[in-house]
Amino acid sequence: MLTAVMQLGEYVLNNRDTGTGDFQNLIENPNENGKYNHILKISFESKGGDVAYRGIEYEEFSLERVDRYAYKKGSPRGGDITPTSKLTGPSKTLNKILISLNDIIPVSDKYPEELTLFKEIRETISLHKNQIADDISNKIEDTQLKKGETFIITLTIYDNGTQKYMGDFGMVKNRLLANKDEQYYIKYGGKVSKGRGVCYYCKKQKEVMGFVNTYNFYTVDKKGFVSGGFRQENAWKNYPVCLACADKLEMGKRYIKENLTSRFSGFDYSVLPKSVLRDDYAEKEFIETLKEFERCAKFSTSETTKQNLLASEKDFTEIMKESKNYLNYNMLIFSEEQSGSVFKVLLYIEDVVPSKVKNILRIKDKVDEIHLFKGLPGKGRTTYDMQFGFDKIRTFFPRNRLEGNFDKNFLEILNNVFTYKKISYKFLLGRMVAKIRKTASQGGYLEALVLQALMNIIFIEELGLFNDKKRGVKKVMIEKTKGNGIYLEFFEDESYGKIFDSDYKCAVFLVGVLTENLLNLQYVEREGRPFYSRLNGLKLDRGLVRRIYTEAINKFNEYGKNYYKELQYLIGMYMLGEKDQRDISNDEVSFYFALGMSLAKHFKKDKNSGEEEGK
């Protein structure tokens, strides 16, 4: 993984007018997640060498002023690198700012005027800490926030009427430059780890550092993690990285975060292009591909797109599929905790080739075009077209307090799709039917849920990834008539007909259709659906399906409105195939029945023709 990060760092260094000393690469955007939209400035006035506290001033966060805020996250146990911090409580945040000032002031002798100014600011904050904390609290109470929003606290100084931010001062910039190198070899209370050795990446003999921690899954904060006598100072012997390579890794990490990272189904994910770069043409293609990602990045992290991998035409997968096969991809699914200090790799998929991605998207497009998923009822009187994405699978593998944590199962399916490994049909169907049954027992809306399950089955079936899905048996020969043609043509549809691969599955599906017709009739006649209680919460088997079929016919006869005799005859014919489908599971029976109920509206013509026949 880090080799791919290094390759991207080299691209940034060689192609984007960015040097290792560039101030832009030393700071961070404190509002990267969109929650820190409000800036509270502890403002001071400088006149004639005297410094006075002005009060707390407010401004909205501005992306154009990120370099002037000069935010750089520090140690969780101490202050940030500069006197700009995310709010953790007025007093705690003031302490962090004081810690930062205490770190900056002793190493700023070459900025005498600024040094005097910052010493006076530190003294003023220390003397009036309680008042400043109260002023911050009052300003917070007076500010209207959206849900989840909070503040950034920083210092500003008015000098002859001009407001200066932390990023405007040379001593702050100097501290950031010093920290850039120090972070690689000074940590854990001032312990130093560096020495002469061979760099892990460039293989050159030079000075190497021991605390290079590009992502926080490699640490030496516990002594047992360090080989060679358990001394943290010797960490450079365990993982030696030179300064140049460390900078490339940081550049690559930042580039990935800004251009190759998005979000779907509750997960953060990054796409890491990887090229052999065998010749100039290949390198040119690699660079052009990265530029495509850069153009895509803003769209891919928008609210409408970031929730779902595969569901947007302009997501990263569209770029991946157009790449040449000498450019492979690694996909990283990760989580960051404790404000980014803990980085967990949830899934790492290596060597995803563009041709496979292209095939996945081709099948996705094919599934999206199935008419069963178009014109579905939305909010109010609107309609929408359902589109496949991994959110459809995520629906049945959620992570919440009521249903449990199915992250591991979901990520395994995601991995198997991109690596073309087999997926258990029985396991997938079992989870989907469990969700359908629970929703049914709670009186919830089933159609969209059942269609999502159908979409998942068709998608994985088209990829050929099911490893335990047996083909059914079709023996019953039925002559197509005006009355049954609508059903037979439905089963013959090439876009989804594969799932109706046995006579008995067709029978169960049609019993579901018949049952939904009865429930609709009851709602018209009695403004209720009492027959629903006879469905056993959709916990069905073959015996229950036969019982429901018989009882439904009797109910139609009781109402004197049995308009579905052609459908009933067709069910009876397909039921003859039950003996050839002994291995059908109760989950399959329940699913096909629920599917029939959900798609019953596609056969409304039968009622009209039946009514005419009955009269």
C-alpha positions as CSV (number, residue, x, y, z in Angstrom):
1,M,0.0,0.0,0.0
2,L,2.7,2.5,1.0
3,T,4.5,1.9,-2.3
4,A,1.5,3.2,-4.1
5,V,1.3,6.2,-1.7
6,M,5.0,6.8,-2.5
7,Q,4.4,6.7,-6.2
8,L,1.6,9.3,-5.8
9,G,3.9,11.5,-3.7
10,E,6.5,11.4,-6.5
11,Y,3.8,12.5,-9.0
12,V,2.9,15.5,-6.8
13,L,6.6,16.5,-6.4
14,N,7.3,16.2,-10.1
15,N,4.2,17.5,-11.7
16,R,2.4,20.0,-9.4
17,D,4.8,22.9,-8.7
18,T,5.0,21.7,-5.1
19,G,8.2,21.6,-3.1
20,T,8.8,20.1,0.3
21,G,9.0,23.6,1.8
22,D,5.8,24.9,0.4
23,F,3.7,26.4,3.2
24,Q,0.5,24.9,1.8
25,N,1.9,21.4,2.5
26,L,2.6,22.2,6.1
27,I,-0.9,23.1,7.2
28,E,-4.3,21.3,7.3
29,N,-7.8,22.3,6.6
30,P,-9.5,22.2,10.0
31,N,-13.0,22.1,8.3
32,E,-12.3,19.2,6.0
33,N,-15.4,17.3,7.3
34,G,-17.6,20.4,7.0
35,K,-18.4,20.6,10.7
36,Y,-16.1,23.4,11.7
37,N,-17.9,26.2,9.8
38,H,-17.4,28.9,12.5
39,I,-14.3,30.7,13.6
40,L,-14.0,32.4,17.0
41,K,-11.0,34.8,17.0
42,I,-9.4,35.8,20.3
43,S,-8.5,39.3,19.1
44,F,-5.7,41.6,20.4
45,E,-4.8,45.2,19.6
46,S,-1.1,46.1,19.3
47,K,-0.3,49.8,19.7
48,G,3.1,51.3,20.5
49,G,4.4,48.1,21.8
50,D,1.5,47.5,24.1
51,V,-1.0,44.6,23.7
52,A,-4.6,44.8,24.7
53,Y,-7.3,42.1,24.6
54,R,-10.2,43.3,22.3
55,G,-12.6,40.4,22.8
56,I,-14.0,37.4,20.9
57,E,-14.8,38.1,17.3
58,Y,-16.8,35.8,14.9
59,E,-16.4,35.0,11.3
60,E,-17.6,32.2,9.0
61,F,-14.9,29.7,8.0
62,S,-13.3,30.6,4.6
63,L,-11.5,28.1,2.5
64,E,-9.5,31.1,1.1
65,R,-8.1,31.8,4.5
66,V,-7.0,28.2,5.4
67,D,-3.3,29.2,5.0
68,R,-3.9,32.2,7.3
69,Y,-5.6,30.1,10.0
70,A,-2.4,28.0,9.8
71,Y,-4.0,25.0,11.6
72,K,-1.8,21.9,12.2
73,K,-2.9,19.2,14.5
74,G,-0.6,18.3,17.3
75,S,-0.4,15.6,19.9
76,P,-3.7,14.4,21.5
77,R,-2.0,14.8,24.9
78,G,-0.7,18.3,24.2
79,G,-1.4,21.4,22.1
80,D,-1.6,21.8,18.4
81,I,1.4,22.9,16.5
82,T,0.1,26.5,16.1
83,P,-2.3,28.6,18.2
84,T,-5.3,27.5,16.1
85,S,-7.3,24.7,17.6
86,K,-10.7,22.9,17.3
87,L,-13.0,23.7,20.2
88,T,-13.0,21.1,22.9
89,G,-14.4,23.4,25.6
90,P,-13.3,27.0,26.2
91,S,-10.8,26.4,29.0
92,K,-9.4,23.3,27.5
93,T,-8.9,25.0,24.1
94,L,-7.2,28.0,25.8
95,N,-4.8,25.6,27.5
96,K,-4.0,24.0,24.1
97,I,-3.3,27.5,22.7
98,L,-1.0,28.3,25.6
99,I,0.9,25.1,25.1
100,S,1.4,26.0,21.4
101,L,2.6,29.4,22.4
102,N,5.0,27.9,24.9
103,D,6.4,25.7,22.1
104,I,6.8,28.5,19.6
105,I,8.3,31.2,21.7
106,P,11.6,29.5,22.8
107,V,12.6,28.8,19.1
108,S,11.7,32.2,17.6
109,D,14.8,34.4,18.5
110,K,15.3,35.3,14.8
111,Y,11.9,37.2,14.9
112,P,12.5,39.7,17.8
113,E,9.5,42.0,17.1
114,E,7.1,39.1,16.7
115,L,8.6,37.3,19.7
116,T,7.9,40.3,22.0
117,L,4.4,40.5,20.7
118,F,3.7,36.8,21.2
119,K,5.1,36.9,24.8
120,E,2.7,39.7,25.7
121,I,-0.2,37.8,24.2
122,R,0.7,34.7,26.2
123,E,0.9,36.8,29.4
124,T,-2.4,38.5,28.6
125,I,-4.2,35.1,28.0
126,S,-2.7,33.7,31.2
127,L,-3.8,36.7,33.3
128,H,-7.3,36.9,31.8
129,K,-8.0,33.3,31.1
130,N,-11.3,33.0,33.0
131,Q,-12.7,36.2,31.3
132,I,-11.6,35.0,27.8
133,A,-13.2,31.6,28.5
134,D,-16.4,33.2,29.6
135,D,-16.4,35.4,26.5
136,I,-15.9,32.4,24.3
137,S,-18.9,30.6,26.0
138,N,-21.1,33.7,25.5
139,K,-20.2,33.9,21.9
140,I,-21.0,30.2,21.4
141,E,-24.4,30.7,23.0
142,D,-25.1,33.6,20.7
143,T,-24.2,31.7,17.5
144,Q,-26.8,29.6,15.7
145,L,-25.5,26.2,14.7
146,K,-26.7,23.5,12.4
147,K,-26.7,20.0,13.8
148,G,-23.2,18.7,14.2
149,E,-21.5,22.0,13.7
150,T,-18.8,23.5,16.0
151,F,-16.0,26.0,16.2
152,I,-12.4,26.7,15.5
153,I,-10.6,28.9,18.0
154,T,-7.6,31.1,16.8
155,L,-5.7,34.2,17.6
156,T,-5.7,37.4,15.6
157,I,-3.8,40.7,16.1
158,Y,-4.8,44.1,14.9
159,D,-1.6,46.1,14.1
160,N,-2.3,49.7,12.9
161,G,-5.8,48.7,11.9
162,T,-4.7,45.6,9.9
163,Q,-5.9,42.2,11.1
164,K,-3.2,39.6,11.1
165,Y,-3.9,35.8,11.4
166,M,-1.4,33.2,12.7
167,G,-0.3,32.3,9.2
168,D,0.8,35.9,8.6
169,F,3.7,35.6,11.2
170,G,7.1,34.3,10.4
171,M,7.6,32.6,13.7
172,V,4.5,30.5,13.2
173,K,5.6,29.5,9.7
174,N,9.1,28.7,11.1
175,R,7.5,26.4,13.7
176,L,5.6,24.6,11.0
177,L,8.7,24.1,8.9
178,A,10.6,22.8,11.9
179,N,7.8,20.5,12.8
180,K,7.7,19.0,9.3
181,D,11.0,17.3,9.9
182,E,10.8,16.8,13.6
183,Q,7.7,14.8,13.4
184,Y,9.7,12.1,11.7
185,Y,12.3,11.6,14.5
186,I,11.1,13.4,17.7
187,K,8.1,12.0,19.7
188,Y,7.0,10.5,23.0
189,G,8.2,13.2,25.3
190,G,11.2,14.3,23.3
191,K,12.7,10.9,22.4
192,V,14.9,11.1,19.2
193,S,15.1,8.2,16.7
194,K,17.4,8.7,13.8
195,G,20.6,7.3,12.5
196,R,22.7,6.3,9.5
197,G,21.1,3.5,7.5
198,V,19.6,2.3,4.2
199,C,16.2,3.8,3.5
200,Y,13.4,1.3,3.2
201,Y,12.1,2.9,0.0
202,C,14.9,4.5,-2.1
203,K,17.5,1.9,-0.8
204,K,20.1,4.6,-0.4
205,Q,22.6,4.9,2.5
206,K,21.7,8.2,4.3
207,E,20.3,9.6,7.5
208,V,17.0,7.8,8.2
209,M,14.2,8.5,10.7
210,G,12.4,6.2,13.0
211,F,9.0,7.8,13.6
212,V,7.7,8.0,10.1
213,N,4.0,7.2,10.5
214,T,2.2,8.0,7.3
215,Y,-0.9,6.3,8.5
216,N,-1.5,5.6,12.1
217,F,-1.5,1.8,11.8
218,Y,2.3,1.7,12.4
219,T,3.3,3.2,15.7
220,V,6.0,2.6,18.3
221,D,4.0,4.2,21.2
222,K,4.2,0.9,23.1
223,K,7.8,-0.3,23.6
224,G,6.8,-3.9,22.7
225,F,6.2,-2.7,19.1
226,V,9.9,-2.0,18.7
227,S,12.5,-4.6,17.7
228,G,16.0,-4.4,18.8
229,G,16.0,-4.2,22.6
230,F,12.5,-2.5,23.0
231,R,14.0,1.0,22.8
232,Q,11.9,3.6,21.0
233,E,15.1,5.5,20.1
234,N,16.1,2.5,17.9
235,A,12.9,2.5,15.9
236,W,14.9,3.8,12.9
237,K,16.5,0.4,12.7
238,N,13.1,-1.3,12.5
239,Y,11.6,1.0,9.8
240,P,14.2,3.4,8.4
241,V,12.9,6.1,6.1
242,C,14.9,9.1,4.8
243,L,13.6,12.6,4.9
244,A,13.0,12.8,1.2
245,C,10.9,9.6,1.1
246,A,9.0,10.6,4.2
247,D,8.0,13.9,2.5
248,K,6.9,11.9,-0.6
249,L,4.8,9.7,1.6
250,E,3.1,12.7,3.3
251,M,2.5,14.3,-0.1
252,G,1.0,11.1,-1.4
253,K,-1.2,10.8,1.7
254,R,-2.4,14.3,1.3
255,Y,-3.1,13.9,-2.4
256,I,-5.1,10.7,-1.8
257,K,-7.2,12.5,0.8
258,E,-7.9,15.4,-1.4
259,N,-8.4,13.7,-4.8
260,L,-8.8,9.9,-4.4
261,T,-11.0,9.6,-1.3
262,S,-14.8,9.5,-1.1
263,R,-17.5,7.8,1.0
264,F,-20.2,5.2,0.5
265,S,-22.6,3.3,2.7
266,G,-21.1,4.7,5.8
267,F,-17.5,3.9,4.9
268,D,-14.5,6.1,3.8
269,Y,-12.7,4.6,0.9
270,S,-9.7,5.6,-1.2
271,V,-8.6,4.5,-4.7
272,L,-4.9,4.1,-5.2
273,P,-3.7,3.9,-8.8
274,K,-0.6,1.9,-9.3
275,S,1.5,1.8,-12.5
276,V,4.6,0.0,-13.5
277,L,5.6,3.1,-15.5
278,R,7.5,1.0,-18.1
279,D,7.9,3.8,-20.6
280,D,7.1,7.5,-21.3
281,Y,3.7,6.7,-22.8
282,A,2.7,4.7,-19.7
283,E,3.8,7.5,-17.4
284,K,1.8,10.0,-19.5
285,E,-1.3,7.8,-19.2
286,F,-0.8,7.5,-15.5
287,I,-0.6,11.3,-15.1
288,E,-3.7,11.8,-17.3
289,T,-5.6,9.3,-15.2
290,L,-4.7,11.2,-12.0
291,K,-5.9,14.5,-13.6
292,E,-9.2,12.8,-14.3
293,F,-9.5,11.9,-10.6
294,E,-8.7,15.5,-9.7
295,R,-11.5,16.7,-11.9
296,C,-13.8,14.1,-10.5
297,A,-12.9,14.7,-6.8
298,K,-15.3,17.6,-6.1
299,F,-18.3,15.8,-7.6
300,S,-17.4,12.5,-5.9
301,T,-17.5,14.0,-2.5
302,S,-20.8,15.8,-2.9
303,E,-23.7,14.8,-0.7
304,T,-25.6,13.1,-3.5
305,T,-22.7,11.0,-4.7
306,K,-20.5,10.1,-1.7
307,Q,-23.1,7.8,-0.1
308,N,-22.9,5.1,-2.7
309,L,-20.1,3.3,-4.6
310,L,-21.2,2.4,-8.2
311,A,-24.5,4.4,-8.1
312,S,-23.1,7.5,-9.8
313,E,-22.0,7.8,-13.4
314,K,-19.2,10.1,-12.3
315,D,-17.8,8.2,-9.4
316,F,-14.2,6.9,-9.3
317,T,-15.2,3.5,-10.8
318,E,-16.0,5.2,-14.1
319,I,-12.4,6.5,-14.4
320,M,-11.0,3.1,-13.3
321,K,-12.8,1.2,-16.1
322,E,-11.4,3.5,-18.8
323,S,-7.8,2.9,-17.7
324,K,-5.4,0.6,-19.5
325,N,-4.7,-2.8,-17.9
326,Y,-1.1,-1.8,-17.0
327,L,-2.6,0.6,-14.5
328,N,-4.0,-1.4,-11.6
329,Y,-5.8,-0.1,-8.6
330,N,-5.8,-0.8,-4.9
331,M,-8.9,0.0,-2.9
332,L,-8.7,1.0,0.7
333,I,-11.7,1.0,3.0
334,F,-10.8,2.6,6.3
335,S,-12.0,4.3,9.4
336,E,-10.4,7.1,11.4
337,E,-11.1,7.5,15.1
338,Q,-10.1,9.9,17.8
339,S,-10.0,12.8,15.4
340,G,-7.7,10.9,13.0
341,S,-5.1,9.7,15.6
342,V,-6.3,6.1,15.0
343,F,-6.4,4.8,11.5
344,K,-8.0,1.4,10.9
345,V,-7.8,-0.5,7.6
346,L,-11.1,-2.3,7.3
347,L,-10.5,-3.8,3.9
348,Y,-7.6,-3.6,1.4
349,I,-8.3,-4.9,-2.1
350,E,-5.2,-5.2,-4.2
351,D,-4.7,-5.3,-8.0
352,V,-8.2,-4.4,-9.2
353,V,-7.7,-4.4,-13.0
354,P,-9.7,-1.9,-15.2
355,S,-11.2,-4.7,-17.3
356,K,-12.9,-6.2,-14.3
357,V,-14.2,-2.8,-13.2
358,K,-15.6,-2.3,-16.7
359,N,-17.4,-5.6,-16.6
360,I,-18.9,-4.8,-13.1
361,L,-20.2,-1.5,-14.4
362,R,-21.5,-3.1,-17.6
363,I,-23.6,-5.5,-15.5
364,K,-24.7,-2.6,-13.2
365,D,-25.9,-0.7,-16.2
366,K,-27.7,-3.8,-17.5
367,V,-29.5,-4.3,-14.1
368,D,-30.4,-0.6,-14.0
369,E,-32.2,-0.9,-17.3
370,I,-34.6,-3.7,-16.1
371,H,-38.1,-2.3,-16.3
372,L,-39.1,-3.7,-12.9
373,F,-36.8,-1.1,-11.3
374,K,-38.2,1.9,-13.2
375,G,-41.1,4.3,-12.3
376,L,-41.3,3.2,-8.7
377,P,-43.5,5.3,-6.3
378,G,-41.5,8.0,-4.5
379,K,-42.5,10.7,-2.1
380,G,-45.8,12.3,-2.8
381,R,-46.8,11.6,-6.3
382,T,-43.3,11.4,-7.7
383,T,-41.6,8.3,-9.2
384,Y,-38.0,7.3,-9.4
385,D,-35.8,4.7,-11.0
386,M,-33.9,2.4,-8.7
387,Q,-30.2,2.0,-9.5
388,F,-27.8,-0.6,-8.3
389,G,-25.0,0.3,-5.9
390,F,-23.5,-1.3,-2.9
391,D,-26.0,0.6,-0.8
392,K,-28.6,-2.0,-2.0
393,I,-26.5,-4.7,-0.4
394,R,-25.7,-2.6,2.6
395,T,-29.4,-2.3,3.3
396,F,-29.4,-5.9,4.4
397,F,-26.0,-5.8,6.2
398,P,-26.4,-2.7,8.4
399,R,-24.6,-1.5,11.4
400,N,-27.0,-0.1,14.0
401,R,-28.1,-0.7,17.6
402,L,-31.3,-2.5,16.7
403,E,-30.1,-4.9,14.0
404,G,-26.5,-5.4,14.9
405,N,-23.1,-5.0,13.2
406,F,-22.7,-6.7,9.8
407,D,-19.8,-4.6,8.6
408,K,-17.5,-7.6,8.3
409,N,-20.0,-9.5,6.1
410,F,-20.7,-6.5,3.9
411,L,-17.1,-5.8,3.3
412,E,-16.5,-9.4,2.5
413,I,-19.1,-9.2,-0.3
414,L,-17.6,-6.0,-1.5
415,N,-14.2,-7.6,-1.7
416,N,-15.5,-10.7,-3.5
417,V,-17.2,-8.6,-6.1
418,F,-14.1,-6.7,-7.0
419,T,-11.8,-9.8,-6.8
420,Y,-14.4,-12.1,-8.5
421,K,-14.5,-14.5,-5.6
422,K,-17.5,-16.7,-4.9
423,I,-20.4,-15.5,-2.7
424,S,-22.8,-17.7,-0.8
425,Y,-26.3,-17.4,-2.3
426,K,-27.8,-19.1,0.8
427,F,-26.1,-16.7,3.2
428,L,-27.0,-13.6,1.2
429,L,-30.6,-14.7,0.7
430,G,-30.9,-15.6,4.4
431,R,-29.9,-12.1,5.5
432,M,-32.2,-10.4,2.9
433,V,-35.2,-12.5,3.9
434,A,-34.6,-11.9,7.6
435,K,-34.8,-8.1,6.9
436,I,-37.9,-8.6,4.7
437,R,-39.6,-10.7,7.4
438,K,-38.8,-8.2,10.2
439,T,-40.2,-5.3,8.1
440,A,-43.3,-7.3,7.3
441,S,-43.9,-8.0,11.0
442,Q,-43.6,-4.3,11.8
443,G,-46.1,-3.4,9.0
444,G,-43.4,-1.7,7.0
445,Y,-43.3,-1.0,3.2
446,L,-42.0,-4.0,1.5
447,E,-41.9,-3.2,-2.3
448,A,-38.7,-1.2,-2.3
449,L,-37.0,-3.7,0.1
450,V,-37.9,-6.7,-1.9
451,L,-36.8,-5.1,-5.2
452,Q,-33.5,-4.2,-3.7
453,A,-33.1,-7.9,-2.8
454,L,-34.0,-8.9,-6.3
455,M,-31.5,-6.4,-7.7
456,N,-28.7,-7.8,-5.6
457,I,-29.5,-11.4,-6.7
458,I,-29.6,-10.4,-10.4
459,F,-26.4,-8.4,-10.1
460,I,-24.4,-11.2,-8.5
461,E,-26.0,-13.8,-10.7
462,E,-24.9,-11.9,-13.8
463,L,-21.3,-11.8,-12.4
464,G,-21.4,-15.5,-12.0
465,L,-20.3,-15.3,-8.4
466,F,-22.8,-17.5,-6.5
467,N,-21.2,-20.7,-5.4
468,D,-24.2,-22.6,-3.9
469,K,-27.1,-21.7,-6.1
470,K,-28.6,-24.8,-7.8
471,R,-30.5,-24.5,-11.0
472,G,-34.1,-25.5,-10.8
473,V,-36.1,-27.8,-13.1
474,K,-38.7,-26.7,-15.6
475,K,-40.8,-29.5,-17.1
476,V,-44.4,-28.2,-17.2
477,M,-45.5,-27.3,-20.7
478,I,-48.2,-24.6,-20.8
479,E,-49.8,-23.3,-23.9
480,K,-49.9,-19.5,-24.0
481,T,-53.4,-18.0,-24.1
482,K,-54.9,-14.5,-23.9
483,G,-55.5,-15.0,-20.2
484,N,-52.1,-16.4,-19.2
485,G,-49.9,-14.6,-21.7
486,I,-49.0,-11.8,-19.4
487,Y,-47.5,-14.2,-16.8
488,L,-45.7,-16.4,-19.3
489,E,-44.1,-13.5,-21.0
490,F,-43.0,-12.1,-17.6
491,F,-41.2,-15.4,-16.8
492,E,-39.6,-15.4,-20.3
493,D,-38.1,-11.9,-20.0
494,E,-34.3,-12.2,-20.7
495,S,-33.3,-9.5,-18.3
496,Y,-34.4,-11.4,-15.1
497,G,-35.9,-14.7,-16.3
498,K,-33.0,-16.6,-15.0
499,I,-34.2,-16.4,-11.4
500,F,-37.5,-18.2,-12.4
501,D,-35.6,-21.3,-13.3
502,S,-38.1,-23.8,-11.9
503,D,-41.8,-24.5,-12.1
504,Y,-42.2,-24.4,-8.4
505,K,-40.6,-21.0,-8.0
506,C,-43.0,-19.7,-10.6
507,A,-45.9,-21.2,-8.6
508,V,-44.8,-19.6,-5.3
509,F,-44.3,-16.3,-7.0
510,L,-47.8,-16.4,-8.5
511,V,-49.4,-17.4,-5.2
512,G,-47.8,-14.2,-3.9
513,V,-49.4,-12.3,-6.8
514,L,-52.8,-13.9,-6.0
515,T,-52.5,-13.1,-2.3
516,E,-51.7,-9.4,-3.0
517,N,-54.8,-9.2,-5.3
518,L,-56.9,-10.6,-2.4
519,L,-55.4,-8.1,0.1
520,N,-56.2,-5.2,-2.3
521,L,-59.8,-6.5,-2.7
522,Q,-60.2,-6.7,1.1
523,Y,-58.9,-3.2,1.4
524,V,-61.6,-1.9,-1.0
525,E,-64.3,-4.0,0.5
526,R,-63.5,-3.7,4.2
527,E,-60.8,-0.9,4.4
528,G,-58.5,-3.5,5.9
529,R,-56.3,-6.5,5.0
530,P,-57.3,-9.2,7.5
531,F,-55.9,-12.0,5.3
532,Y,-52.4,-10.6,6.0
533,S,-52.5,-12.4,9.4
534,R,-52.6,-15.7,7.5
535,L,-49.1,-15.2,6.0
536,N,-47.2,-16.2,9.1
537,G,-45.0,-13.1,9.0
538,L,-43.6,-14.4,5.7
539,K,-42.0,-17.3,7.5
540,L,-43.2,-19.7,4.8
541,D,-42.6,-23.3,3.7
542,R,-44.2,-25.4,1.0
543,G,-47.1,-26.5,3.2
544,L,-48.0,-22.9,4.2
545,V,-47.9,-21.9,0.5
546,R,-50.4,-24.6,-0.4
547,R,-52.6,-23.5,2.5
548,I,-52.5,-19.8,1.6
549,Y,-53.3,-20.7,-2.0
550,T,-56.4,-22.7,-1.0
551,E,-57.6,-20.1,1.5
552,A,-57.1,-17.3,-1.0
553,I,-59.3,-19.0,-3.6
554,N,-62.0,-19.6,-0.9
555,K,-61.9,-15.9,0.1
556,F,-62.4,-14.8,-3.5
557,N,-65.4,-17.1,-3.8
558,E,-66.8,-15.8,-0.5
559,Y,-66.7,-12.3,-1.9
560,G,-68.2,-13.4,-5.1
561,K,-65.4,-11.7,-7.0
562,N,-63.1,-14.5,-8.2
563,Y,-61.7,-12.8,-11.2
564,Y,-58.4,-14.7,-11.2
565,K,-59.4,-18.3,-12.3
566,E,-56.8,-18.2,-15.2
567,L,-54.1,-17.3,-12.6
568,Q,-55.3,-20.0,-10.2
569,Y,-55.2,-22.6,-13.0
570,L,-51.7,-21.5,-13.9
571,I,-50.6,-21.9,-10.3
572,G,-52.0,-25.4,-10.2
573,M,-50.1,-26.3,-13.3
574,Y,-46.8,-24.9,-11.9
575,M,-47.4,-26.7,-8.6
576,L,-46.9,-29.9,-10.4
577,G,-43.2,-29.1,-10.3
578,E,-43.1,-29.1,-6.5
579,K,-41.8,-32.7,-6.4
580,D,-38.8,-31.7,-8.6
581,Q,-37.9,-28.9,-6.2
582,R,-37.4,-30.8,-2.9
583,D,-34.3,-28.9,-2.1
584,I,-35.8,-25.4,-2.1
585,S,-35.2,-23.6,1.2
586,N,-37.8,-21.9,3.3
587,D,-35.9,-18.6,2.7
588,E,-36.4,-19.1,-1.1
589,V,-40.1,-19.9,-0.7
590,S,-40.5,-16.8,1.4
591,F,-38.6,-14.6,-1.0
592,Y,-40.4,-15.7,-4.1
593,F,-43.8,-15.2,-2.4
594,A,-42.8,-11.7,-1.2
595,L,-41.6,-10.9,-4.7
596,G,-44.9,-11.9,-6.2
597,M,-46.8,-9.7,-3.7
598,S,-44.4,-6.8,-4.6
599,L,-44.8,-7.2,-8.4
600,A,-48.5,-8.0,-8.5
601,K,-49.3,-4.6,-9.9
602,H,-47.5,-5.6,-13.2
603,F,-50.4,-8.0,-13.9
604,K,-53.4,-5.8,-13.5
605,K,-54.7,-6.6,-17.1
606,D,-55.6,-10.1,-15.9
607,K,-58.3,-8.7,-13.6
608,N,-60.1,-6.9,-16.4
609,S,-60.1,-9.8,-18.8
610,G,-61.2,-12.1,-15.9
611,E,-64.1,-9.8,-15.0
612,E,-65.4,-9.9,-18.5
613,E,-65.1,-13.7,-18.5
614,G,-66.9,-14.0,-15.2
615,K,-69.8,-11.8,-16.3
